Every structure is written in C-alpha cells, then in structure tokens.
Amino acid sequence: MTAMSRALAIAGLVLSLTAGSCSAVQARQARDWTALTADRVATRVGDSLTVIVQENASAANSAQSAARRNAQLGAQAARIGQAPDGGDLALRGQYQGDGSSGRSDRLAAQISVTVIEVLANGDLRVAGEQMMRVNGQNTRISVSGRARPADISGGNTILSTRLSDARIAYDGEGMVSRSARPGLAARLLSLF
C-alpha cells in the first residue's frame, strides 16, 4: 500500500467517525437551524419581537326615563240647611331625564417586546414597555400577552390584535395630561 492510499484510508476513517457525531449534534440542535433564506423570528426566551399596536375602540350609551305622578283628594262637608263646604287637594309630580355618553379611542404604535416564557403548547408569553419624554411629557406604553408562533410574520412582527390575553397600557404624565384632567371643582360637582 502506498503512502497516498494509506493517507486516503485514514482520512476516510476519520471522516466516517466524525460524520456520526456531527449528525447527532445536528439532530439535537435542529430547531436552532434556519434556512439561509429564512428570516430569524422569536422562538426562545430572551428573543425580541415587534408588536404592531393598532387598536380602535368606541362605545356609546344613552338612557331616557320619564315618570309622572298624579294624586287628587277631594272632600265635602255640609250641615243641614247650609251650603256645602268643600276642599280639594291635588298633588302632581313630573320628571324627565335624558343622558348619553360616548367615547372613541385609537392607538397606533410599534413596540419591541421580549419572550419571557415558552409555554408547553409552543405559544410565547411576551412583555415589554417603552418610555418616551417629549417636551416635558412622559409617555409609557406597555404590552404583554401570548403570541402563537404561526401569527409571527417573517419580519419578526405580530399585530396586537393577534395577541391573546393582551394587556396594552398607554399612560402619560406631564403638562398635557394635567391640562386634560378636570379641575377640582368639576370633579366635586360630578359627585352630585
């Protein structure tokens, strides 16, 4: 056997021994491998995901009521040979009330969240918050919920309407928020 054929035989033996261990590693980590043309999407704890918040809500309520009461009482008394004395008493009451309220809200934002738990069925529990300060106004947006991997797009985004158990909060603090809040007198009068 020549030196060249011995070297080829040894190289073939080494390749065959390492090929078995490589396939075992590949099988164990198959879920971590993605195709070269695929986008990376959130699948594990610590992965980031972008939630596109587009929420619209509106509500209207109206009520009407009316009540009327009418009571009359009459009496007459007469003595023999005299004109009858009498009196009437009438009580009347009337109430009519109308009320209505309406509200319309719209929120559009994009916020990055982090996978905090992978549930047994493969769903991802996500949560995140974003804080901004613009012209002295502090704004905080927080989002949490459950995301199905099937609802995550190839661009690693999900619509807020596709989150189950979603909790979305938008709070502001500063001059704009203070001026939008009713004053003390208006709040006291609304109690009555």
C-alpha positions in Angstrom: 0.0 0.0 0.0 1.4 3.3 -0.9 1.6 6.3 1.3 -1.0 8.1 -0.7 -3.6 5.2 -0.3 -2.8 4.9 3.4 -3.5 8.7 3.9 -6.8 8.4 2.0 -7.8 5.4 4.1 -7.0 7.2 7.3 -8.9 10.4 6.1 -11.9 8.2 5.2 -11.9 6.6 8.6 -11.7 9.9 10.4 -14.5 11.4 8.3 -16.7 8.4 8.9 -16.2 8.6 12.7 -16.8 12.4 12.8 -19.8 12.2 10.5 -21.8 10.2 13.0 -21.2 12.7 15.8 -22.0 15.7 13.5 -25.4 14.3 12.6 -26.2 13.7 16.3 -25.3 17.3 17.1 -27.4 18.5 14.1 -30.4 16.4 15.2 -30.2 17.7 18.8 -30.0 21.3 17.6 -32.3 21.1 14.6 -34.7 23.6 16.0 -31.9 26.2 16.2 -31.1 25.9 12.5 -32.8 28.0 9.9 -32.6 28.0 6.1 -30.2 30.5 4.6 -33.0 32.5 3.0 -35.3 32.5 6.1 -35.7 35.4 8.5 -35.0 34.8 12.1 -38.1 35.0 14.2 -38.6 34.9 18.0 -38.8 31.3 19.3 -36.9 31.2 22.6 -36.8 33.0 25.9 -34.9 36.3 25.6 -35.7 36.7 21.8 -37.1 40.0 20.7 -40.3 40.5 18.8 -42.0 43.7 17.4 -45.7 44.2 18.3 -47.6 46.5 15.9 -50.3 48.1 18.0 -53.3 49.2 16.1 -56.3 49.3 18.5 -59.6 51.0 17.8 -62.4 51.1 20.4 -65.6 53.0 20.5 -68.6 52.9 22.8 -71.9 54.7 23.1 -74.5 54.7 25.8 -77.8 56.5 26.2 -80.7 56.4 28.6 -84.0 58.1 28.8 -86.5 58.0 31.6 -89.8 59.6 32.4 -92.0 59.4 35.5 -95.3 61.1 36.2 -97.5 61.0 39.3 -100.8 62.5 39.8 -102.9 62.3 43.0 -106.1 64.0 43.9 -108.0 64.2 47.1 -111.4 65.7 47.5 -113.8 66.2 50.4 -117.1 67.9 51.1 -118.9 68.5 54.3 -122.4 70.0 54.7 -124.7 70.9 57.6 -128.4 70.7 57.3 -129.7 73.7 55.6 -126.4 75.3 54.7 -124.3 75.2 51.6 -121.7 72.5 51.5 -118.1 73.4 52.4 -115.5 71.6 50.4 -111.9 71.5 49.5 -109.7 69.8 47.0 -106.1 68.8 47.2 -104.1 67.9 44.2 -100.6 66.7 44.0 -98.7 66.4 40.8 -95.1 65.5 40.0 -93.3 65.0 36.8 -89.7 64.0 36.0 -88.0 63.6 32.7 -84.3 62.8 32.2 -82.0 62.1 29.3 -78.4 61.1 29.4 -75.8 59.9 26.9 -72.1 59.3 26.8 -69.7 58.3 24.0 -66.1 57.5 23.7 -63.7 56.7 20.9 -60.1 55.7 21.3 -57.4 54.9 18.8 -53.8 53.8 19.5 -51.1 53.1 16.9 -47.6 52.3 17.9 -44.8 49.8 17.4 -43.1 48.3 20.5 -40.4 45.7 20.9 -41.2 43.0 23.4 -39.2 40.1 24.8 -40.2 36.5 25.0 -40.3 35.8 28.8 -41.7 32.2 28.6 -42.3 29.4 26.1 -45.5 27.6 27.1 -45.9 23.8 26.8 -48.0 24.2 23.6 -45.3 26.4 22.0 -47.0 29.7 22.5 -44.8 32.6 23.6 -45.5 34.8 26.6 -44.2 38.2 25.7 -43.9 41.5 27.5 -42.2 44.9 27.0 -42.5 48.6 27.6 -41.3 51.8 26.0 -40.9 55.1 27.8 -40.6 58.4 26.0 -40.1 62.0 27.1 -41.2 64.6 24.6 -41.5 68.3 25.5 -41.7 67.6 29.2 -44.4 65.0 28.7 -43.5 61.4 29.9 -45.3 58.7 28.0 -45.2 54.9 28.8 -46.6 52.2 26.5 -46.6 48.6 27.8 -47.7 45.5 26.0 -47.9 41.9 27.3 -49.7 38.7 26.1 -49.5 35.4 24.4 -48.3 35.0 20.8 -48.8 32.0 18.6 -45.6 31.3 16.5 -47.9 30.9 13.5 -49.0 34.5 13.9 -45.5 35.9 13.8 -44.6 37.2 10.3 -41.3 36.6 8.5 -40.2 40.1 9.5 -40.5 39.1 13.2 -43.6 41.2 13.8 -47.1 40.4 15.2 -50.3 42.5 15.2 -51.6 43.4 18.7 -54.9 42.0 17.6 -53.3 38.6 17.3 -52.1 38.5 20.9 -54.3 36.5 23.3 -54.6 37.7 26.9 -53.3 41.0 25.7 -52.7 43.9 28.1 -51.9 47.2 26.4 -51.5 50.3 28.5 -50.8 53.9 27.3 -50.2 56.4 30.1 -49.0 60.0 30.0 -47.7 62.3 32.7 -46.9 66.0 32.3 -48.4 69.3 31.2 -50.7 67.8 28.5 -52.1 65.2 30.9 -52.6 67.7 33.7 -54.5 70.1 31.4 -56.8 67.3 30.1 -57.8 66.3 33.6 -60.9 68.1 35.1 -60.2 70.6 37.8 -61.1 70.0 41.5 -64.4 71.9 41.3 -65.5 69.9 38.3 -64.6 66.6 40.0 -66.5 67.6 43.1 -69.6 68.7 41.1 -69.6 65.4 39.2 -70.2 63.5 42.5 -73.7 65.1 42.8 
